Amino acid sequence: QQQQQQQQQQQQRWPGRRGAKATNVKKAPQYQADLELANSLNELFNDEGYELAEQLLWEPGTALRLSFQPVGCRQVQRALETFSRESAVRVASSLEGSVVQAIQSPHANYVLQKIIKVVPIEEVPWLVQELSDRCWELAQHEYGCRVFCRLLENASHAACTNALTNRLFGSVERLIKHQYGHHVVECALEHSNEEQQKTIFRVLMSDLLDFSRNASGAHVIEKALHWGPWDERQSLVQALLSLPSEDLAMLAKHHAGSIVVRAMRRVSGQVADKASEILRRTSTTLGGPRRAGRGAVRRQP
């Protein structure tokens, strides 16, 4: 019985091996055909045979299948970059209805990112619409956060992107502390509109010490100290300097908090001097100089 279980596990892991399930065996010829097609497309692109490449990728289902394959996804991206705008939109449209699956794929997510970069978002409205219903989940996905970042970088001006970002920021505190979601928040600090940036600052200020002690939150605060509305950044600096001196000293030694303290000291020489004075007084009060280590802060030249 144990031997049968091992054989079943091997069949599931290696569907192309002898004895695999019939459904998996049937998939192998299609995969091999798509691999050969991807190689043919590569040769066509190298020889500038764009018209034939277009015809191949316009075949129903072809661009979609290739997008989910390691070799094929590169050729679809190449097509999006090379084809005319009209043809690129046609290739991009092959992913309509499959955005959620594509964003979770280690290969197709790159195709989505390329679509956002080279095709005006107004030409592919379905992309944002399909992201919207599961935006919180997808923004916290290892690959999904990349797609949201590309949207902010390339289409933050679009009404559909603004609406999506507003919906996403209804739970921005979750994103700030998430290992992948924080990348989206950092990108928003650089590319989103001022009102959305102020929302981030407002949430950070609501529990600054807690966010500073979180590994992802510390990176968001680091970004916020250098991006966003000037008055919001100044308020953030003052809030950090107004923390109890013991808390600031604790942050300077903390693996995440030290990121915040270093970023704060890079804001200006005056801020660095104030932070140094607070830390110096606290060190004396606690009995001796603070050891320089992983969390030590240094004034930037």
C-alpha positions in Angstrom: 0.0 0.0 0.0 2.8 2.4 0.8 4.5 1.6 -2.5 1.3 2.4 -4.4 1.0 5.7 -2.6 4.6 6.6 -3.6 3.8 5.7 -7.2 0.8 7.9 -7.2 2.8 10.8 -5.8 5.4 10.3 -8.5 2.7 10.2 -11.2 1.3 13.5 -9.9 4.7 15.1 -9.7 5.9 13.9 -13.1 2.9 13.5 -15.4 5.0 12.8 -18.4 6.4 9.6 -16.9 5.2 6.1 -17.8 2.1 5.2 -15.9 0.9 8.8 -15.5 -2.8 9.5 -15.6 -4.3 9.6 -19.1 -5.5 13.2 -18.7 -1.9 14.3 -18.1 -0.6 12.3 -21.0 -3.0 14.0 -23.3 -1.6 17.4 -22.3 2.0 16.5 -23.3 1.6 16.7 -27.1 -0.1 20.1 -26.8 2.7 21.4 -24.6 5.3 20.1 -27.0 3.5 21.7 -29.9 3.4 25.0 -28.1 7.1 24.8 -27.3 7.8 24.3 -31.0 5.6 27.2 -31.8 7.4 29.4 -29.3 10.7 28.5 -30.9 9.3 29.2 -34.3 8.1 32.6 -33.2 11.5 33.4 -31.8 13.0 32.7 -35.2 10.4 34.8 -36.9 11.1 37.7 -34.6 14.8 37.4 -35.2 14.2 37.4 -39.0 11.6 40.2 -38.7 8.9 38.0 -39.9 6.3 40.0 -38.0 3.3 39.4 -40.3 3.5 35.6 -40.0 4.1 35.9 -36.3 0.9 38.0 -36.0 -1.1 35.3 -37.8 0.2 32.6 -35.5 -0.6 34.5 -32.3 -4.0 35.6 -33.6 -5.1 32.0 -33.7 -7.8 31.6 -30.9 -6.2 30.5 -27.6 -2.6 30.5 -28.8 -1.4 33.6 -27.1 -3.2 32.6 -23.9 -1.6 29.2 -23.8 1.8 30.5 -24.5 1.5 33.1 -21.8 1.4 30.4 -19.2 4.6 28.7 -20.4 8.2 29.6 -19.6 9.3 29.9 -23.2 6.1 31.0 -24.7 5.5 33.9 -22.3 8.7 35.5 -23.6 7.5 35.4 -27.2 4.1 36.9 -26.2 6.0 39.7 -24.4 8.1 40.2 -27.5 5.0 40.4 -29.7 3.5 43.1 -27.4 6.7 45.2 -27.7 7.1 44.7 -31.5 3.6 44.6 -33.0 1.6 47.7 -33.9 -0.6 49.2 -31.2 -3.7 47.7 -32.8 -2.1 44.2 -33.1 -0.7 44.4 -29.6 -4.2 45.1 -28.2 -5.5 42.1 -30.1 -2.8 39.9 -28.6 -3.4 41.4 -25.1 -7.2 40.7 -25.4 -6.5 36.9 -25.5 -6.0 37.2 -21.7 -9.4 38.7 -21.1 -11.3 36.5 -18.6 -8.0 35.0 -17.3 -6.4 37.8 -15.4 -6.7 36.3 -12.0 -5.1 33.0 -13.2 -2.4 34.9 -15.1 -1.5 37.1 -12.1 -0.9 34.0 -10.0 1.3 32.3 -12.7 5.1 32.6 -12.5 5.1 33.1 -16.3 1.8 34.8 -17.3 2.2 37.6 -14.7 5.1 39.0 -16.8 2.8 39.1 -19.8 0.3 41.2 -17.8 3.1 43.5 -16.7 4.2 44.0 -20.3 0.6 44.7 -21.4 0.4 47.5 -18.8 3.7 48.9 -19.9 3.1 49.0 -23.7 -0.7 49.2 -24.1 -2.8 52.2 -22.9 -4.9 51.0 -20.0 -8.0 52.5 -21.7 -7.5 49.9 -24.5 -7.7 47.0 -22.0 -10.4 48.1 -19.5 -11.1 44.4 -18.7 -7.7 44.1 -17.0 -8.5 46.5 -14.1 -12.1 45.2 -13.9 -11.0 41.7 -13.3 -8.5 42.8 -10.7 -11.1 44.8 -8.8 -13.1 42.0 -7.2 -10.1 40.3 -5.6 -7.8 43.3 -5.3 -6.8 42.9 -1.7 -5.9 39.2 -2.2 -4.0 39.8 -5.4 -2.1 42.9 -4.1 -0.7 40.6 -1.4 0.3 37.9 -3.8 4.0 37.3 -4.6 3.4 38.1 -8.3 0.2 40.2 -8.0 2.0 43.0 -6.2 4.2 43.5 -9.3 1.1 43.9 -11.5 -0.3 46.6 -9.1 3.0 48.4 -9.1 3.1 48.4 -12.9 -0.4 49.9 -12.9 0.7 52.7 -10.6 3.8 53.4 -12.5 2.3 53.5 -16.0 -1.4 54.3 -15.5 -1.9 56.2 -12.3 -3.6 59.0 -14.3 -6.4 56.7 -15.5 -9.8 56.9 -13.7 -10.0 53.1 -13.5 -6.6 52.9 -11.8 -7.6 55.6 -9.3 -10.9 53.8 -8.5 -9.0 50.5 -8.0 -6.4 52.2 -5.7 -9.2 53.9 -3.7 -10.8 50.5 -3.2 -7.5 48.9 -2.3 -6.6 51.5 0.2 -9.8 50.8 2.2 -7.6 48.3 4.0 -4.2 49.9 3.5 -3.0 49.0 7.0 -3.1 45.4 5.9 -0.9 46.1 2.9 1.6 48.1 4.9 2.4 45.2 7.1 2.3 42.5 4.4 5.5 41.1 3.0 4.3 41.6 -0.6 1.6 44.2 -0.1 4.0 46.8 1.2 5.6 47.1 -2.2 2.3 48.4 -3.6 2.0 51.0 -0.9 5.6 52.2 -1.5 4.8 52.5 -5.2 1.7 54.5 -4.4 3.7 57.0 -2.3 5.7 57.7 -5.5 3.1 57.6 -8.2 -0.5 57.9 -6.8 -2.4 61.1 -6.4 -2.0 63.4 -3.3 -5.2 62.3 -1.6 -4.2 58.7 -1.8 -0.7 59.5 -0.4 -2.3 61.4 2.5 -4.3 58.3 3.3 -1.1 56.4 3.7 0.4 59.0 5.9 -2.7 59.2 8.0 -2.7 55.4 8.6 1.1 55.4 9.4 0.6 58.2 12.0 -2.2 56.3 13.7 0.3 53.8 15.2 3.7 54.9 14.2 5.6 52.8 16.7 3.9 49.6 15.8 4.5 50.1 12.1 8.1 51.0 12.7 8.7 47.7 14.5 7.2 45.7 11.6 9.7 44.7 8.9 7.4 45.7 6.0 6.0 48.7 7.7 9.5 50.0 8.4 10.2 50.1 4.6 7.0 51.9 4.0 7.9 54.6 6.5 11.4 54.8 5.0 9.7 55.5 1.6 7.3 58.0 3.1 10.1 60.0 4.6 11.3 60.8 1.1 8.2 60.7 -1.1 4.8 62.3 -0.8 3.5 65.7 0.1 6.2 67.8 1.8 4.0 68.9 4.8 3.1 65.2 5.4 6.7 64.2 5.4 7.6 67.0 7.9 4.8 65.9 10.2 6.0 62.3 10.0 9.6 63.4 11.0 8.2 65.4 13.9 6.1 62.5 15.1 9.2 60.3 15.1 11.3 62.8 17.0 8.4 63.3 19.5 8.4 59.6 20.4 9.5 58.9 24.0 13.3 58.8 23.9 13.3 55.3 25.2 11.1 54.2 22.3 13.4 56.0 19.7 16.4 54.3 21.3 14.7 50.9 21.1 13.9 51.5 17.4 17.6 52.3 16.7 18.5 48.9 18.0 15.6 47.0 16.5 16.1 45.1 13.2 13.2 46.9 11.6 13.1 50.1 13.6 16.7 50.8 12.7 15.6 51.2 9.1 13.3 54.0 10.1 15.9 55.8 12.2 18.5 55.7 9.5 16.0 57.0 6.9 15.0 59.8 9.3 18.6 60.9 9.7 18.9 61.1 5.9 16.1 63.7 5.7 18.4 66.5 6.7 21.5 67.3 8.8 19.2 69.2 11.3 17.0 66.1 11.8 20.1 63.9 12.1 21.5 66.2 14.8 18.2 66.1 16.8 18.0 62.3 16.6 21.6 62.0 17.6 21.1 64.2 20.6 18.0 62.3 21.8 19.9 59.0 21.4 22.9 60.4 23.2 20.8 61.6 26.2 19.0 58.3 26.4 22.3 56.3 26.3 23.6 58.4 29.2 20.4 57.9 31.2 20.5 54.2 30.7 24.1 54.0 31.8 26.7 54.0 29.2 27.2 54.4 25.4 25.0 52.3 23.1 26.8 49.5 21.4 27.2 50.0 17.6 25.8 47.0 15.9 23.2 46.0 13.4 20.8 48.7 14.4 23.3 51.5 14.9 22.6 54.7 13.0 25.2 56.9 11.4 25.0 60.4 10.1 25.2 60.6 6.4 28.1 62.7 5.0 
